[in-house]
């Protein structure tokens, strides 16, 4: 993917290919953590083919080159500071970044609380969507790693997004 492009489409799909969250973003650049993009407040997103949803706050998204997650660093007053989706490794194709959303989410709230979300949905989809055993294991291992990294503010979860956010102001 050329880093000269400024506008990219972010496409989350569910296992099996069904369209999930999708929206536009503005490419900011890349560092040792991965590719960074801005999703400005006012961005219109859709969950699958559902009705448009307007996001009120700006988020800086991080797409790692070799990890099974995608992170959103939300600006105030969004209730969560960091929202990390457990996904397949993000793939770059021309002006699109795609990944499969594997249900589990690690969320750090502004008050410091750490949440592992959608465990029930993950269990349901293992049966309904027939997740292969290796996918289940990878998703669970990633979620546990993220709980530690996000909770302890390790790696990109220790404020690396602030430099990218400052470029958008």
C-alpha positions in Angstrom: 0.0 0.0 0.0 1.3 3.4 -0.9 1.6 5.7 2.1 1.0 8.7 -0.3 -2.8 7.9 -0.3 -4.6 9.9 2.3 -8.0 8.4 2.3 -8.6 4.7 3.1 -11.6 2.5 3.6 -11.6 0.4 6.8 -13.6 -2.8 6.4 -14.3 -5.2 9.3 -15.9 -8.5 8.2 -17.1 -11.4 10.3 -15.8 -14.9 9.8 -17.3 -16.2 6.6 -17.1 -12.8 4.9 -20.2 -11.0 6.1 -19.7 -7.2 6.1 -19.4 -5.7 9.6 -18.3 -2.2 10.6 -17.0 -0.1 7.6 -16.0 3.5 7.2 -13.4 5.9 5.8 -10.3 7.1 7.5 -7.4 9.4 6.8 -4.0 7.7 6.6 -1.4 9.4 8.9 1.7 7.2 8.5 3.5 4.2 9.8 5.9 3.4 12.7 7.2 0.4 14.5 3.7 -0.4 15.8 2.0 -0.4 12.4 -0.1 1.8 10.3 -1.9 4.8 11.9 -5.1 6.4 10.6 -7.4 9.2 11.8 -11.2 8.7 12.0 -12.4 12.3 12.5 -15.4 13.2 14.5 -18.4 13.3 12.2 -17.3 10.2 10.3 -20.3 8.2 9.0 -19.9 4.4 9.5 -22.2 1.5 8.9 -22.5 -1.9 10.6 -22.9 -4.2 7.7 -25.6 -2.8 5.5 -27.3 -1.2 8.5 -28.2 2.5 8.8 -25.5 5.1 8.9 -24.1 6.0 12.3 -22.2 9.3 12.8 -19.3 9.0 15.3 -19.0 12.2 17.3 -15.4 11.9 18.6 -12.1 11.5 16.7 -10.3 8.2 17.0 -6.8 7.3 16.0 -6.7 3.7 14.7 -3.7 1.4 14.7 -3.3 -1.5 12.3 -0.3 -3.7 13.2 1.6 -5.5 10.5 1.7 -8.8 12.2 -0.7 -9.0 15.2 -4.2 -10.3 15.6 -5.8 -7.0 16.7 -6.9 -3.5 15.6 -6.9 -0.6 18.1 -8.9 2.6 18.4 -7.6 5.4 20.6 -10.6 7.6 21.3 -10.5 11.3 22.1 -12.6 12.7 25.0 -15.4 12.7 25.8 -15.8 9.2 24.3 -16.4 6.9 27.3 -13.6 4.5 26.3 -10.0 5.6 26.1 -8.8 2.5 24.1 -11.0 0.0 22.3 -9.1 -3.0 20.8 -10.8 -5.5 18.5 -9.4 -9.0 18.4 -9.1 -9.6 14.6 -7.2 -11.4 12.0 -4.0 -9.7 10.9 -5.1 -6.5 9.0 -4.5 -6.7 5.3 -3.8 -3.7 3.0 -5.1 -3.7 -0.6 -4.8 -0.5 -2.5 -6.9 2.0 -0.5 -8.6 -0.6 1.8 -7.6 -2.2 5.1 -9.6 -5.3 5.9 -9.7 -7.8 8.7 -12.0 -10.4 10.3 -13.6 -9.3 13.6 -13.3 -12.2 16.0 -15.8 -10.7 18.5 -13.6 -10.3 21.6 -12.7 -6.7 22.6 -10.4 -5.3 25.2 -11.5 -1.9 26.4 -9.8 0.6 28.7 -12.3 3.0 30.1 -11.3 6.6 31.0 -11.5 5.7 34.7 -8.9 3.0 34.1 -11.3 0.0 34.2 -10.3 -2.8 31.9 -13.0 -4.9 30.2 -12.9 -8.1 28.1 -16.1 -7.6 26.1 -18.3 -9.9 23.9 -17.1 -13.2 25.5 -20.7 -14.5 25.0 -20.8 -13.5 21.3 -17.4 -15.2 20.8 -18.7 -18.5 22.4 -21.9 -18.3 20.2 -20.0 -17.6 17.0 -17.6 -20.5 17.6 -20.6 -22.8 17.0 -22.7 -20.6 14.7 -19.9 -19.6 12.3 -17.8 -22.8 12.9 -14.6 -21.1 13.9 -11.7 -23.6 13.4 -9.9 -24.6 16.7 -6.7 -22.7 15.7 -8.7 -19.5 15.2 -10.3 -19.9 18.7 -6.9 -20.5 20.3 -5.3 -17.5 18.5 -8.2 -15.2 19.5 -8.1 -16.2 23.1 -4.3 -15.9 23.4 -4.5 -12.4 21.7 -7.2 -11.3 24.1 -5.2 -12.4 27.2 -2.1 -10.7 25.8 -4.1 -7.5 25.1 -5.5 -7.5 28.7 -2.0 -7.3 30.0 -0.6 -4.9 27.4 -3.5 -2.4 27.5 -3.8 -2.7 31.3 -0.1 -2.2 31.9 0.2 0.5 29.2 2.8 -1.5 27.3 4.0 -0.9 23.7 1.6 1.1 21.6 -0.9 1.3 24.5 1.4 3.6 26.6 0.5 6.8 24.7 2.1 6.2 21.2 -1.1 7.5 19.6 -0.6 11.0 21.1 2.0 11.9 18.5 -0.4 10.9 15.7 -3.3 12.7 17.4 -1.2 15.9 17.6 -0.8 15.8 13.8 -4.6 16.0 13.3 -5.2 19.0 15.5 
